[in-house]
């Protein structure tokens, strides 16, 4: 398996890479079946007014922050902009 994974990153021929990557993917799926418990998205789906309040307008520059580094959501919670409904 280690050799297949290392080989999957070699070469520039797209068709060869597809075939090379497909084999370890199929092995993984057959031997290590995984049930996804959650999916992670960076779009932070939270309805304004349902659970939280205080989202800034879409034009605010804070949304240029990466959701995985200086998350705009975390920054807005920390500075008190984003709050639970009723607070």
Secondary structure, 3 states (H helix, E strand, C coil): CHHHHHHCCCCCCHHHHHHHHHHHHHHHHHHCCCCCCCCCCCCCCCCECCCEECCCCCCCHHHHCCCCCCCHHHHHHHCCCCEECCC
